[in-house]
Amino acid sequence: MDAETRFRALFDSAYPALRRYARNRGLAGVDGEDLVAGALEIAWRRIDDVPVDDPLPWLYVVAHNLWRNQTRKDRRRSEILARFPASPPASGDPADLPHDALRAALESLSEDDQEVLRLIAWDGLTPAQVATVMGCTPVAARSRLHRARNRLAERLGLDPRVQQAGPARQKQGDDTDLKEVS
C-alpha cells in the first residue's frame, strides 16, 4: 500500500477518535481542530513511523505532546502578559490599543459591520470592491464603512473623528487601523 492510500485510511479511522481526544481535553472549535490537524500532519510527514497494526496510541502520543506544548506556550504567554499589564492608550490612536481590546470591540459589532471592516482593513479592498463583495452600490459600501468605523470607535471609547483622520498619502480604502489584529 502506498503512503497516500495508507494515510487516507489512517485519517478516516483516526479522525473521530482524535476529535474526541481533543474535546475531552477541553478543546472545542478551532483549538480542537488545530490539535487534530497537527497530529495528522505529523502522521503524514512520518507515515513510515506510524505503526501499521494499531496507529491510534501513536497518534494519541503525538496529540498529547502537541497539547502539552500548547498548554506550556499559553501559560508562559499569560505569565509574561501578567508581568506587563496593558496601559490605556495615551494618544487615542486605535493603533495604540491592546489587540485583545480591539478584537473584543470588533466582535461586539454586527456581522455586516465586522465584514466591511475586515474587507477594508485586513483584505485591503477598496470601497468599490467591497460593494461588489457585499452586493451593494459603492456609495452604500462607503456609508456602511463610515457607520461601522463610528460604531467601532464608540465601542473603543475613541473619538470617531480621530479614527477617520489618516495621513494625507493614505488612499481611500487603505485603512491601517485594524491591520495588526489577527
Solvent accessible surface area in square Angstrom, and as a share of the most:
residue,aa,sasa,rsa
1,M,175,0.78
2,D,87,0.45
3,A,49,0.38
4,E,82,0.37
5,T,70,0.41
6,R,45,0.16
7,F,35,0.15
8,R,147,0.54
9,A,56,0.44
10,L,12,0.06
11,F,80,0.33
12,D,103,0.53
13,S,79,0.51
14,A,2,0.02
15,Y,67,0.26
16,P,67,0.42
17,A,6,0.04
18,L,2,0.01
19,R,42,0.15
20,R,121,0.44
21,Y,16,0.06
22,A,0,0.00
23,R,129,0.47
24,N,113,0.58
25,R,86,0.31
26,G,67,0.65
27,L,38,0.19
28,A,74,0.58
29,G,48,0.46
30,V,112,0.64
31,D,87,0.45
32,G,0,0.00
33,E,71,0.32
34,D,87,0.45
35,L,14,0.07
36,V,2,0.01
37,A,58,0.45
38,G,17,0.17
39,A,0,0.00
40,L,9,0.05
41,E,97,0.43
42,I,32,0.16
43,A,0,0.00
44,W,116,0.41
45,R,156,0.57
46,R,112,0.41
47,I,15,0.08
48,D,130,0.68
49,D,77,0.40
50,V,5,0.03
51,P,55,0.34
52,V,114,0.66
53,D,139,0.72
54,D,82,0.43
55,P,30,0.19
56,L,54,0.27
57,P,71,0.44
58,W,47,0.16
59,L,0,0.00
60,Y,74,0.28
61,V,88,0.51
62,V,15,0.08
63,A,1,0.01
64,H,69,0.31
65,N,68,0.35
66,L,50,0.25
67,W,70,0.25
68,R,106,0.39
69,N,62,0.32
70,Q,90,0.40
71,T,62,0.36
72,R,79,0.29
73,K,113,0.48
74,D,73,0.38
75,R,124,0.45
76,R,119,0.43
77,R,147,0.54
78,S,68,0.44
79,E,83,0.37
80,I,88,0.45
81,L,87,0.43
82,A,79,0.62
83,R,163,0.59
84,F,141,0.59
85,P,108,0.68
86,A,77,0.60
87,S,83,0.53
88,P,115,0.72
89,P,40,0.25
90,A,112,0.87
91,S,76,0.49
92,G,22,0.21
93,D,56,0.29
94,P,5,0.03
95,A,76,0.59
96,D,76,0.39
97,L,20,0.10
98,P,44,0.27
99,H,98,0.44
100,D,103,0.53
101,A,42,0.32
102,L,8,0.04
103,R,66,0.24
104,A,60,0.47
105,A,9,0.07
106,L,0,0.00
107,E,98,0.44
108,S,60,0.38
109,L,8,0.04
110,S,63,0.41
111,E,119,0.53
112,D,88,0.45
113,D,10,0.05
114,Q,15,0.07
115,E,61,0.27
116,V,1,0.01
117,L,2,0.01
118,R,51,0.18
119,L,14,0.07
120,I,1,0.00
121,A,1,0.01
122,W,82,0.29
123,D,90,0.47
124,G,44,0.42
125,L,39,0.19
126,T,48,0.28
127,P,6,0.04
128,A,53,0.41
129,Q,87,0.39
130,V,1,0.00
131,A,3,0.03
132,T,113,0.66
133,V,87,0.50
134,M,41,0.18
135,G,70,0.68
136,C,30,0.18
137,T,83,0.48
138,P,60,0.38
139,V,103,0.59
140,A,33,0.26
141,A,0,0.00
142,R,93,0.34
143,S,43,0.28
144,R,76,0.28
145,L,9,0.05
146,H,90,0.40
147,R,109,0.40
148,A,0,0.00
149,R,41,0.15
150,N,40,0.21
151,R,91,0.33
152,L,2,0.01
153,A,1,0.01
154,E,127,0.57
155,R,111,0.41
156,L,30,0.15
157,G,68,0.66
158,L,23,0.12
159,D,55,0.28
160,P,48,0.30
161,R,183,0.67
162,V,71,0.41
163,Q,10,0.04
164,Q,70,0.31
165,A,76,0.59
166,G,43,0.42
167,P,72,0.45
168,A,115,0.89
169,R,206,0.75
170,Q,57,0.25
171,K,138,0.59
172,Q,112,0.50
173,G,6,0.06
174,D,51,0.26
175,D,5,0.02
176,T,81,0.47
177,D,27,0.14
178,L,2,0.01
179,K,84,0.35
180,E,134,0.60
181,V,4,0.02
182,S,125,0.81
